[in-house]
Amino acid sequence: MKNRKARLLALTAAVIFSGSLTAEGVRSPSMLANTCAGCHGTLGASAGDLMPIIGGMEKEFLQLILLEYKTGERDSTIMGRIAKGYSDAELKAIASFMADQEWISSPVKTDSKMVAIGKKIHDKQCKTCHEDNGRVQEDDAPRLAGQWPEYTMHYLEWCHSKGKRCQPRKMGKRVMKLSNEELKAMAEFYASEK
């Protein structure tokens, strides 16, 4: 009976405490970003090969992506529904928190022949936006170096299917001309760069 009362008091206190935090809009960026951990790993260091690593990505890029999910501008299955649950300011806080984390590259081993093919394609078509073999990040060019190859391949296939409708458009134009093997080679190349 004593334990039941204690649990009831603790539960009531937790509800009141969380309610006051939400009502006042005082949710810390780390608290907000905890939502991401279920899919993108602790502090954005994804352990799943189809979930992109987001910890350490550039803040403005993450803000843009999250807002595009919220407005429906970017296709999604789950992210759009999640993003709609946050204000624009909260999405920016999540992006800032994730950007402050250390980038942790995927631990995959890559095929050296495929990496060499991917490097040639990168040098010819991608390096002007994805400088330093995909390490440099700017507003519309996320870090690719060290990303999970399965995720990169998934994104490249999606962009290939969109063609000129892929954003940024210049990327769609280039990717739509590549074969499936060339897309795989690019994913291997970026995964090999840590």
Secondary structure, 3 states (H helix, E strand, C coil): CHHHHHHHHHHHHHHHHHHHHHHHCCCCHHHHHHHHHHHHCHHHCCCCCCCCCCCCCCHHHHHHHHHHHHHCCCCCCCHHHHHCCCCHHHHHHHHHHHHCCCCCCCCCCCCHHHHHHHHHHHHHHHCCCCHHHHCCCECCECCCCCCCHHHHHHHHHHHHHHHHHCCCHHHHHHHCCCCHHHHHHHHHHHHHCC
